[in-house]
Amino acid sequence: MKLKIFAVLPALLCAALVSAMPQIGQTAPDFTLVDSKGQSHSLKDFAGKTVVLEWTNHDCPFVKKHYQGNMQALQREFTGQADTVWLSVISSAPGKQGHVSPAQAEQLTQSRNAAPTAVVFDESGAVGKAFDAKTTPHMYVIDAKGVLQYMGGIDSIPSAKVEDIVKATPYFSNAATAVLAGEAAKPAVSRPYGCSIKYAD
């Protein structure tokens, strides 16, 4: 009997882990995070709005690629549409690459001419892990009903070269455009690429 129980436990654990991962077509994990201005943001506060989540680390070469290429334009394109919110999420733990103070985050936003709705801090990594965020950048689109519609890479070419942006299939942009039009993202999931998120140990 004991052997049977122990044999079943790994399968149950795997099932629990799979069910805990965010799923396309299901309600996105709720969260509450504080931004660089000290304002609190909860996903539930954005009911009725499309929400973009961008995991970021300013020291990551892949993030630098897109901030030297197209990230700001994407931010303006989508936040310029009605009822769309863009949150840049920093899950780097204190003392690790990519961690910044609120003042530093504000300076980065200004110096890069970035245009997210807010830059929010996830120092514990709890929100990043709830979304299974793995890289910077890692992109998510949540529709106006709070349902996760896209998660994955910003595009199809996993390089740190700015010149590759125009050659790539813009997975995230295509997905966000589709969701805002009330259509399904195709693909709804793609492989993210970039630097691993520097979570707390």
Helices and strands as residue ranges (DSSP letters): H 2-20, E 32-35, E 40-42, G 43-46, E 50-55, H 61-67, H 71-79, E 84-90, H 102-111, E 118-121, H 126-130, E 135-136, E 138-142, E 148-152, G 162-167, H 171-180, E 195-196
